[in-house]
Amino acid sequence: MNSHEILSSRILNSPVEIVYQAFENPKHLKNWWGPEGFTNTIHEFDLKSGGNWKLTMHGPEKGNYENSSVFQTVIPNKIVSWTRKSQPLFDMEIAFEKLDENKTQISFKMIFETVEECEKMRKFVEPKNEENFDRLEREIKNIKNASR
């Protein structure tokens, strides 16, 4: 890992297809994207290379955070990457790795232009990514329960 990258990952007790579905379907994605307490309004989610992703993240206390990105790579159940067009600027790569039928490792790799930008974000981002994974685990339970 480079000094201008932040890598966070978690092993989930779920098939890769369900973990990917939690990301690819905006109806699910809006429920877990971002740190604890945030809600999302997804304005555009065109999940293909060159497609736009625009959302507003609503903070728990106050504040709306406009996010704009362009998807670069989309390989279902494997990898999705994008370049952010709004601050803070970085490239994001989410890897979905099937470990076995009911285990998937999800990884977030955030790639910054400079070591300084990366270090400025690291202390904030690392614990927030863990909150993001906690929320994802709850959403996966909801998806599984709904499909029973």
Helices and strands as residue ranges (DSSP letters): E 5-12, H 16-24, H 26-32, E 39-45, E 52-58, E 64-75, E 79-84, E 91-100, E 103-111, H 115-146
